[in-house]
């Protein structure tokens, strides 16, 4: 069973989830009180990573007759965050049913989320239909082109997928994240050779700032060019930039240098205190050294932190630890809970099926 590094599982699992910053911004429309109090609270809980609690607020919002569009939209976002993507698509359809043609921006926003949810649920035909509606209004809309590429790839229409991905890149030049997302889609479908081409293209983008250097480091990491990755990360690591520290930790782990990897994760704790990311990184170091007991202690520390953010990797590696300790009954119980919590994670399902035979 492959270990789950910091954020890796989440990036693949959420590779078609659009940024939630727009959701958080829209939460401000309600002001936290008045006739849409449940919706406003639900948006705040999403921002805090408390997705199950957020879902309860949106359900209460619907029952209390709050703004239907925003309540169902928020419900869809909460379902997506809980990997209940088919339910999310239904919620977005409900939100759309309350819109009219004068609400162009709102409809575009909800259709993008619907297309994303449908891709993640494997409902590729529905995703294509949503993307087509979006592209009728704006044929250069980057997110719609990207999601259409994902849907086409899911339908094994590789040439059409590539046309859509290339169009997305042409409409959003200089966006490292777009190239990384495209690579991750191809990687998730065992087509890394094609994905590598997009990574090579992204390396032609001139970086400007620590975030861009981290993106370049991620690209070199995916390409297995660890020396180059370390070189471009040198400056942001010296500045104690947390994403760079986390990525450098992954690189050291890939190189079998657990001692220096642990230093990176300790640096994160010095900056931010204990976080799921730092605890997961230290757990990975312990697992690499064969100390499963210490790994489980770090995992327990990480899971004790508030919110859901960053915990998927911890839950996944908890299964790994028990399996390596040959405690198959416990590992199987943990795996069953894991797939209930993250039903879209195919690797988790495969591991559970494997553990049923132990």
Secondary structure by P-SEA (a helix, b strand, c coil): ccccccaaaaaaaacccccaaaaaaaaaccccccccaaaaaaaaaaaacaaaaaaaaaaaaaaaccaaaaaaaaaaaaaaaacaaaaaaaaaaaaaaaccccaaaaaaaaaaaaaaaaaaacaaaaaaaaaaaaaaaccccaaaaaaaaaaaaaacaaaaaaaaaaaaaaaccccaaaaaaaaaaaaaacaaaaaaaaaaaaaacccccaaaaaaaaaaaaaacaaaaaaaaaaaaaaaccaaaaaaaaaaaaaaccaaaaaaaaaaaaaaccccaaaaaaaaaaaaaaccaaaaaaaaaaaaaccccccaaaaaaaaaaaaaaacaaaaaaaaaaaaaaaccccaaaaaaaaaaaac
